[in-house]
Amino acid sequence: MRWSVLAALIVAAAPLAAQNYGNYNPRDDQYRLLGMNRAQTEYQTALREYERARDLRTRNLNSESDLERARNMMEGARVNYLQAALAIVFATPHVLIDRAVKFQRGDRKFVRLTLRTENASAEADKLSDLIDSTLLRQLRPEEVPNVFVSLKDDSPNGGAIISSPYEARIPVLRFGEPVQLEFRLLKDVDVVTVSATYANQAQDRRVFLEKDASANIVTIQSAQISQEGDLGTEVRYELQLERFTSDASGVRLEVGGLPREIRYEFRDPTSGARLTSLRFPEGVTSQRLILALAIPQRDAGRFSLDRAIPFWAFALDAEAAQRFAQLGRDSLTDAEARAIPAGKVRLELLPRGIGRLEVRAANLYHTIVRGDSVAMDVTVHNSGSRAVSNVRMTVDVPPEWHARVQPELIHDVAIDGDARVRVTIVPPADIGVGDYDARLKTDALSAERQVDTEDKTVRVHVDPPANLAGTIALVTLLVALVAGVVVFGLKLTRR
């Protein structure tokens, strides 16, 4: 009973105070084993003094108070000795990270963390024969209780927890018995901060995650798993490739399930180089790629518009590449794709037709005189890959001008179809001489999407009206002049 009370007092005092005994040296806190040896010497000296005082008391050569004084000094020296010894045993423990392995299960990423403990002072191994074994077993210096562990984002200001569970508890971490924890990553990263709290201390250590090579694949992920693409455009998917294999020979990049009319290529996002295979450099475990799909101008009846086309992107090793070559590239089914033992991701492309309108006119420059108007025929041509509906043309004219469009609304213009519109532009009666601009604007819809069209500018040149009386007088004068010349010529001929 006395040992247990003493042990409790020592354990309570050890973390709070420095070593303290008769010949205490401040440097003993730094060199704890030497301080313990000093306390041990003092204890042994006090023990001999106590035994001598007890012997003298049995022979009635000293008083009871002398014996009690010697006992108190011996007990105090023993407490100091045990305190110095336990300061070594209970030096701040250290939790080591043996391994931090990232692996994939289904579509989710996990981290398998292996922790073990080791006393920070190697001198603690020398104390088994210096401290009472019963007391040492009761104190359990080889155990670290209540270790709390979490994974944080790699941020210089202390990142947020990105693991599930947010925090894991190890009730007891024993020396020589590693403990394995498993976390699901809520954010896909290659570097994490392992935060561990134990023994009234907190430690954050930045760890580069090791990849589990037992899966023997290179995984592929994409944030854009399904995209729309207009005919005649290019669609890009950003791919993230991650290495979970020890094979350094590289992988072949392939796509299966796309119609042959849709061309594809893998590109390096930095250099733009086109790739057919990929190898991870030493120390690199993840890379980014661009998968670009070129959609033709016309579907040619080989694939349907407004219907998703599922396809697969693969990272194949040599064996999986041979198996892929035996399958139909453009007719690959989901079942065949899932059976290929390789890294892959299922993507979708939704091809859509797009309407394009061209506004054509035989002449966009007109000359009129004051009081006349401009009447012109305009042709609307659909050069896109989808029918266009609700075509409405408007004319933006200068102030006090007027414009009419017939018909005001064209319900439908088929692919490669034409529609004719009559445009009349009427200037005011007192318009001045000069050049004026009117702008033709066209609005239309194609599959509920606005169709972009190019505005056309019509230039109108206004001349002054002709003076009829002056013109008649001028013509009369010219006729008279010509008649006079003819008469004068005839008279000269007769002479």
Phi, psi and omega per residue, in radians:
M1 nan -0.743 -3.134
R2 -1.104 -0.643 3.117
W3 -1.116 -0.720 -3.106
S4 -1.169 -0.700 3.108
V5 -1.131 -0.735 3.126
L6 -1.108 -0.731 3.140
A7 -1.104 -0.704 3.134
A8 -1.108 -0.712 3.119
L9 -1.139 -0.684 -3.109
I10 -1.200 -0.774 -3.127
V11 -1.110 -0.651 3.133
A12 -1.194 -0.592 -3.081
A13 -1.518 -0.463 -2.996
A14 -1.048 -0.811 -3.094
P15 -1.298 -0.252 -2.976
L16 -1.686 -0.427 -3.012
A17 -2.320 2.754 3.033
A18 -1.302 2.988 3.089
Q19 -1.105 2.504 -3.053
N20 -2.562 2.060 3.108
Y21 -2.780 -3.099 -2.947
G22 -0.970 -0.957 -3.130
N23 -1.767 0.847 -3.053
Y24 -1.116 2.336 3.057
N25 -2.042 2.234 -3.096
P26 -0.991 -0.466 -3.130
R27 -1.310 -0.152 3.094
D28 -1.145 -0.400 3.093
D29 -1.225 -0.439 3.104
Q30 -1.517 -0.734 3.124
Y31 -1.902 1.406 -2.953
R32 -1.182 -0.583 -3.128
L33 -1.158 -0.689 3.083
L34 -1.146 -0.682 3.080
G35 -1.109 -0.662 3.101
M36 -1.158 -0.672 3.095
N37 -1.100 -0.683 3.100
R38 -1.100 -0.785 3.134
A39 -1.158 -0.605 3.110
Q40 -1.133 -0.735 3.123
T41 -1.082 -0.755 3.131
E42 -1.123 -0.677 3.120
Y43 -1.145 -0.781 3.133
Q44 -1.099 -0.681 3.082
T45 -1.109 -0.782 3.132
A46 -1.146 -0.613 3.109
L47 -1.138 -0.723 3.107
R48 -1.150 -0.674 3.110
E49 -1.114 -0.698 3.129
Y50 -1.146 -0.751 3.132
E51 -1.117 -0.654 3.115
R52 -1.179 -0.697 3.120
A53 -1.158 -0.609 3.125
R54 -1.205 -0.660 3.114
D55 -1.149 -0.716 3.118
L56 -1.138 -0.596 -3.126
R57 -1.199 -0.629 3.123
T58 -1.136 -0.464 3.103
R59 -1.691 0.149 3.084
N60 1.042 0.678 -3.136
L61 -1.784 -0.068 3.039
N62 -2.531 3.044 -3.055
S63 -1.606 2.941 3.087
E64 -1.144 -0.593 3.131
S65 -1.179 -0.602 3.067
D66 -1.109 -0.727 3.123
L67 -1.133 -0.720 -3.131
E68 -1.157 -0.650 3.118
R69 -1.123 -0.732 3.124
A70 -1.149 -0.651 3.120
R71 -1.145 -0.755 3.133
N72 -1.078 -0.730 3.116
M73 -1.131 -0.678 3.126
M74 -1.167 -0.759 3.135
E75 -1.127 -0.695 3.104
G76 -1.135 -0.703 3.114
A77 -1.177 -0.604 3.116
R78 -1.185 -0.736 3.093
V79 -1.068 -0.742 3.120
N80 -1.100 -0.693 3.137
Y81 -1.129 -0.800 -3.139
L82 -1.158 -0.653 3.109
Q83 -1.102 -0.734 3.117
A84 -1.138 -0.667 -3.137
A85 -1.211 -0.767 -3.118
L86 -1.233 -0.403 3.049
A87 -1.094 -0.509 3.073
I88 -1.365 -0.790 -3.103
V89 -1.073 -0.715 -3.079
F90 -1.795 0.522 2.959
A91 -1.018 2.651 -3.022
T92 -0.854 2.074 -3.130
P93 -1.219 2.837 -3.134
H94 -2.273 2.285 3.106
V95 -1.779 2.125 -3.100
L96 -1.698 2.541 3.023
I97 -1.703 1.849 3.139
D98 -1.275 -0.863 -3.108
R99 -2.597 2.615 3.012
A100 -2.386 1.755 -2.978
V101 -1.931 2.209 3.071
K102 -1.660 2.320 3.126
F103 -2.517 2.911 -3.082
Q104 -2.054 2.378 3.066
R105 -2.292 1.886 -3.009
G106 1.212 -2.204 3.114
D107 -1.774 0.146 -3.067
R108 -1.931 2.627 3.129
K109 -1.832 2.448 -3.107
F110 -2.274 2.835 3.039
V111 -2.236 2.228 3.075
R112 -1.810 1.975 -3.033
L113 -1.881 2.230 3.119
T114 -1.977 2.141 -3.104
L115 -2.110 2.597 3.010
R116 -2.543 2.871 -3.107
T117 -2.023 2.710 3.116
E118 -2.746 2.280 3.141
N119 -1.099 2.432 -3.086
A120 -1.182 -0.371 -3.139
S121 -1.893 2.099 3.103
A122 -1.232 -0.232 -3.133
E123 -1.244 -0.284 -3.120
A124 -1.107 -0.436 3.132
D125 -1.175 -0.293 -3.075
K126 -1.570 0.009 -2.971
L127 -1.690 -0.049 -3.056
S128 -1.077 -0.541 3.134
D129 -1.710 0.079 3.135
L130 -1.851 -0.324 -3.117
I131 -2.072 2.553 3.129
D132 -0.956 2.212 -3.038
S133 -1.119 -0.613 3.124
T134 -1.122 -0.776 3.112
L135 -1.126 -0.696 -3.118
L136 -1.124 -0.692 3.113
R137 -1.159 -0.649 3.136
Q138 -1.178 -0.616 -3.105
L139 -1.364 -0.406 3.089
R140 0.914 1.099 -3.132
P141 -1.221 -0.240 -3.120
E142 -1.487 0.097 -3.097
E143 -2.063 2.507 2.999
V144 -2.069 1.914 -3.095
P145 -1.477 2.688 2.974
N146 0.917 1.222 3.053
V147 -1.721 2.128 -3.126
F148 -1.889 2.263 -3.024
V149 -2.266 2.427 3.033
S150 -2.560 2.807 3.109
L151 -1.933 2.263 -3.113
K152 -2.063 2.801 3.052
D153 -1.155 2.614 -3.135
D154 -1.391 1.522 -3.099
S155 -2.228 2.435 -3.113
P156 -1.132 -0.415 -3.118
N157 -1.753 0.326 -3.120
G158 1.463 1.688 -3.003
G159 -1.318 3.036 3.098
A160 -1.411 2.728 3.099
I161 -1.194 2.254 -3.088
I162 -2.126 0.436 -3.089
S163 -2.158 2.730 3.005
S164 -2.233 2.074 0.095
P165 -1.211 2.765 3.140
Y166 -1.104 -0.601 -3.132
E167 -2.565 2.340 3.114
A168 -1.974 2.491 -3.116
R169 -1.975 2.269 3.002
I170 -1.804 1.928 -3.086
P171 -1.006 -0.809 -3.138
V172 -2.499 2.212 3.046
L173 -1.902 1.916 -3.038
R174 -1.710 2.569 3.108
F175 -1.110 2.300 3.140
G176 1.468 0.009 -3.141
E177 -2.201 1.505 3.140
P178 -1.060 2.606 3.124
V179 -2.074 2.382 -3.112
Q180 -1.927 2.259 3.099
L181 -2.068 2.631 3.134
E182 -2.203 2.228 3.124
F183 -2.141 2.523 2.965
R184 -1.660 2.279 -3.121
L185 -1.371 2.172 3.048
L186 -1.462 -0.231 3.101
K187 -2.431 2.246 -3.079
D188 -1.357 1.892 -3.127
V189 -2.367 2.860 3.067
D190 -1.832 -0.279 -3.141
V191 -2.240 2.287 3.112
V192 -2.254 2.858 3.005
T193 -1.873 2.049 3.122
V194 -1.521 2.031 -3.135
S195 -1.829 2.116 -3.122
A196 -2.191 2.299 3.102
T197 -2.101 2.175 -3.128
Y198 -2.878 2.698 3.056
A199 0.824 0.812 3.096
N200 1.044 0.531 3.093
Q201 -2.493 2.749 3.119
A202 -2.270 2.351 -3.128
Q203 -2.269 2.339 3.044
D204 -2.046 2.158 -3.135
R205 -2.245 2.261 -3.135
R206 -1.416 2.217 -3.014
V207 -2.260 2.289 2.988
F208 -1.519 2.141 -3.007
L209 -1.290 2.295 3.020
E210 -1.376 2.504 -3.134
K211 -1.660 2.385 3.136
D212 -1.301 1.918 -3.085
A213 -1.444 -0.086 -3.093
S214 -1.179 -0.444 3.116
A215 -1.205 -0.515 3.069
N216 1.008 0.771 3.093
I217 -2.471 2.871 2.946
V218 -1.940 1.950 -3.070
T219 -1.374 2.702 3.101
I220 -2.245 2.340 3.039
Q221 -2.348 2.697 3.103
S222 -2.546 2.375 3.085
A223 -1.325 -0.476 -3.127
Q224 -1.796 1.427 -3.079
I225 -1.382 -0.363 -3.135
S226 -2.491 2.225 -3.110
Q227 -2.399 2.670 2.995
E228 -1.648 2.592 3.102
G229 -2.554 2.248 3.085
D230 -1.324 2.589 3.053
L231 -1.025 2.405 -3.134
G232 1.457 0.172 3.134
T233 -2.101 3.098 3.123
E234 -2.042 2.406 3.126
V235 -2.041 2.371 -3.100
R236 -2.101 2.415 3.039
Y237 -2.030 2.284 3.066
E238 -1.559 2.123 -3.086
L239 -1.927 2.458 3.046
Q240 -2.001 2.000 3.126
L241 -1.777 2.339 -3.114
E242 -2.285 2.355 -3.030
R243 -1.592 2.107 3.025
F244 -2.179 0.905 -3.122
T245 -2.670 2.678 3.071
S246 -1.637 -0.080 3.132
D247 -1.285 2.123 -3.094
A248 -1.708 0.157 -3.072
S249 -1.349 -0.230 3.111
G250 1.657 3.067 -3.102
V251 -2.286 2.723 3.084
R252 -1.717 2.410 -3.108
L253 -1.736 2.201 -3.104
E254 -2.456 2.798 3.048
V255 -2.271 2.339 3.112
G256 -2.277 2.542 3.096
G257 1.756 -0.011 3.119
L258 -1.625 2.498 2.997
P259 -1.057 2.614 -3.086
R260 -1.086 -0.479 -3.103
E261 -1.206 -0.359 3.121
I262 -1.645 1.911 -3.107
R263 -1.494 2.632 -3.114
Y264 -2.411 2.767 3.017
E265 -2.785 2.560 3.055
F266 -1.647 2.387 -3.093
R267 -2.266 2.572 2.970
D268 -1.314 2.195 -3.066
P269 -1.173 -0.348 -3.119
T270 -1.557 -0.927 -3.064
S271 -1.603 -0.326 -3.075
G272 1.354 0.119 -3.137
A273 -1.164 2.479 3.089
R274 -1.468 2.346 -3.014
L275 -2.124 2.519 2.977
T276 -2.036 -0.325 3.078
S277 -2.540 2.889 -3.048
L278 -2.509 2.404 3.062
R279 -2.231 2.396 -3.137
F280 -1.509 2.162 3.071
P281 -1.115 2.875 3.141
E282 -1.055 2.242 3.124
G283 1.504 -0.108 3.140
V284 -1.777 2.227 -3.112
T285 -2.025 -0.148 3.116
S286 -2.535 2.554 3.123
Q287 -2.515 2.714 3.111
R288 -1.913 2.515 3.100
L289 -2.385 2.828 3.033
I290 -2.004 2.211 2.992
L291 -1.788 1.983 -3.086
A292 -1.873 2.254 3.095
L293 -1.955 2.234 3.100
A294 -1.783 1.956 -3.108
I295 -1.571 2.296 -3.090
P296 -1.214 2.915 3.136
Q297 -1.167 -0.555 -3.139
R298 -2.250 2.574 3.139
D299 -1.353 -0.313 3.096
A300 0.971 0.396 3.117
G301 1.262 0.094 -3.106
R302 -1.537 -0.347 3.070
F303 -2.577 2.722 -3.048
S304 -1.617 2.483 3.050
L305 -1.377 2.684 3.092
D306 1.063 0.422 3.078
R307 -2.335 2.259 -3.054
A308 -1.136 2.379 3.071
I309 -1.884 1.902 3.098
P310 -1.378 2.485 3.074
F311 -2.640 3.010 -3.041
W312 -2.249 2.485 2.983
A313 -1.916 2.320 -3.017
F314 -2.125 2.605 2.895
A315 -2.101 1.794 -2.911
L316 -1.877 2.339 2.924
D317 -1.409 -3.074 -3.024
A318 -1.080 -0.762 -3.108
E319 -1.174 -0.785 -3.141
A320 -1.174 -0.541 3.105
A321 -1.139 -0.677 3.095
Q322 -1.131 -0.704 3.129
R323 -1.173 -0.667 3.130
F324 -1.143 -0.643 -3.107
A325 -1.127 -0.394 3.139
Q326 -1.427 -0.156 -3.108
L327 -1.784 2.836 3.094
G328 -1.339 2.087 -3.062
R329 -1.094 -0.800 -3.077
D330 -1.543 -0.185 3.141
S331 -2.000 0.371 -3.095
L332 -1.133 2.264 3.125
T333 -1.619 2.881 3.117
D334 -1.077 -0.709 -3.127
A335 -1.108 -0.734 3.116
E336 -1.159 -0.685 -3.137
A337 -1.151 -0.748 -3.120
R338 -1.175 -0.438 -3.119
A339 -1.402 -0.195 3.139
I340 -1.355 2.119 -3.103
P341 -1.361 1.412 -3.096
A342 -2.764 2.928 3.019
G343 -1.256 2.342 -3.056
K344 -2.742 2.794 3.062
V345 -2.507 2.415 3.135
R346 -1.588 2.209 -3.127
L347 -2.148 2.918 3.114
E348 -2.377 2.536 3.041
L349 -2.217 2.243 3.108
L350 -1.948 1.663 -3.126
P351 -1.311 2.392 3.127
R352 -2.263 2.445 3.001
G353 -1.335 2.785 -3.119
I354 -2.411 2.345 3.102
G355 -1.475 2.427 3.084
R356 -2.309 2.195 -3.111
L357 -1.883 2.354 3.020
E358 -2.029 2.227 3.126
V359 -1.720 2.090 -3.083
R360 -2.107 2.452 3.082
A361 -2.523 2.511 -3.112
A362 -1.162 -0.574 -3.087
N363 -2.619 2.244 3.098
L364 -1.914 0.185 3.089
Y365 -2.194 2.177 -3.079
H366 -2.298 2.459 3.077
T367 -2.016 2.197 3.128
I368 -2.348 2.896 3.008
V369 -1.815 2.837 -3.132
R370 -0.991 2.264 -3.134
G371 1.780 -0.272 3.089
D372 -1.571 3.047 3.076
S373 -2.325 2.927 3.142
V374 -1.854 2.240 3.043
A375 -2.191 2.170 -3.066
M376 -2.512 2.638 3.080
D377 -1.735 2.322 -3.141
V378 -2.126 2.338 3.128
T379 -1.880 2.285 3.073
V380 -1.826 2.070 -3.085
H381 -2.022 2.296 3.105
N382 -1.630 1.804 3.141
S383 -1.723 0.186 -3.104
G384 -1.561 -2.807 -3.083
S385 -2.043 0.284 3.102
R386 -2.588 2.568 3.105
A387 -1.096 2.580 -3.124
V388 -1.979 2.440 -3.095
S389 -2.245 2.862 3.070
N390 0.923 0.959 3.132
V391 -1.471 2.174 -3.131
R392 -2.291 2.174 3.123
M393 -1.868 2.347 3.083
T394 -2.187 2.736 -3.121
V395 -2.109 2.117 3.090
D396 -1.628 1.894 -3.022
V397 -2.001 2.833 3.087
P398 -1.105 2.882 3.130
P399 -1.005 2.510 3.111
E400 1.234 0.021 2.984
W401 -1.514 2.836 3.108
H402 -2.323 2.613 -3.139
A403 -2.487 2.555 3.078
R404 -2.282 2.546 3.115
V405 -2.256 2.220 3.114
Q406 -2.253 2.172 -0.107
P407 -1.346 2.765 -3.127
E408 -1.265 -0.507 -3.098
L409 -2.386 2.283 3.027
I410 -1.878 2.086 -3.014
H411 -1.218 -0.773 -3.065
D412 -2.552 2.506 2.967
V413 -2.271 1.995 -3.078
A414 -1.231 2.943 3.077
I415 -1.070 2.260 -3.063
D416 1.104 0.292 3.130
G417 -1.632 2.869 -3.138
D418 -2.181 2.677 2.993
A419 -2.445 2.424 -3.069
R420 -1.848 2.420 -3.121
V421 -2.239 2.405 3.086
R422 -1.744 2.123 -3.112
V423 -1.995 2.222 3.097
T424 -2.109 2.235 -3.134
I425 -2.089 2.159 -3.057
V426 -2.074 2.010 3.078
P427 -1.430 2.871 3.084
P428 -1.178 2.779 -3.051
A429 -1.171 -0.548 -3.082
D430 -1.761 0.536 -3.114
I431 -1.111 2.461 3.113
G432 -1.415 2.865 3.121
V433 -1.257 2.436 3.100
G434 2.637 -2.976 -3.140
D435 -1.828 2.418 -3.138
Y436 -2.333 2.583 -3.124
D437 -2.015 2.424 2.996
A438 -2.196 2.457 -3.062
R439 -1.953 2.241 3.078
L440 -1.608 2.154 3.115
K441 -2.057 2.450 -3.101
T442 -2.215 2.242 3.065
D443 -2.037 2.426 -3.136
A444 -2.756 2.872 3.110
L445 -2.163 2.565 3.025
S446 -2.439 1.934 -3.073
A447 0.953 0.824 3.116
E448 1.120 0.260 3.066
R449 -1.950 2.456 -3.140
Q450 -1.177 2.365 3.132
V451 -1.678 2.190 3.109
D452 -1.400 2.248 3.099
T453 -2.286 2.726 3.138
E454 -1.586 2.271 3.099
D455 -1.243 2.592 3.094
K456 -2.009 2.476 -3.136
T457 -1.868 2.214 3.093
V458 -1.846 2.137 3.138
R459 -1.778 2.253 -3.113
V460 -2.043 2.135 3.070
H461 -1.793 2.181 -3.079
V462 -1.854 2.151 3.060
D463 -1.776 2.755 3.075
P464 -1.227 2.679 3.116
P465 -1.220 2.628 -3.125
A466 -1.240 2.528 3.082
N467 -1.580 1.872 -3.014
L468 -1.167 -0.783 -3.111
A469 -1.130 -0.775 3.123
G470 -1.093 -0.643 -3.135
T471 -1.149 -0.733 3.136
I472 -1.123 -0.738 3.141
A473 -1.118 -0.701 3.141
L474 -1.144 -0.708 3.136
V475 -1.152 -0.720 3.134
T476 -1.100 -0.735 3.124
L477 -1.086 -0.741 3.132
L478 -1.128 -0.722 3.136
V479 -1.108 -0.744 3.133
A480 -1.124 -0.698 3.124
L481 -1.108 -0.767 3.130
V482 -1.131 -0.715 3.141
A483 -1.118 -0.694 3.115
G484 -1.108 -0.722 3.122
V485 -1.091 -0.710 -3.121
V486 -1.153 -0.763 -3.121
V487 -1.122 -0.784 3.138
F488 -1.079 -0.625 3.122
G489 -1.164 -0.705 3.131
L490 -1.140 -0.658 3.139
K491 -1.160 -0.717 3.119
L492 -1.129 -0.607 -3.130
T493 -1.175 -0.683 -3.116
R494 -1.188 -0.585 3.128
R495 -1.226 nan nan
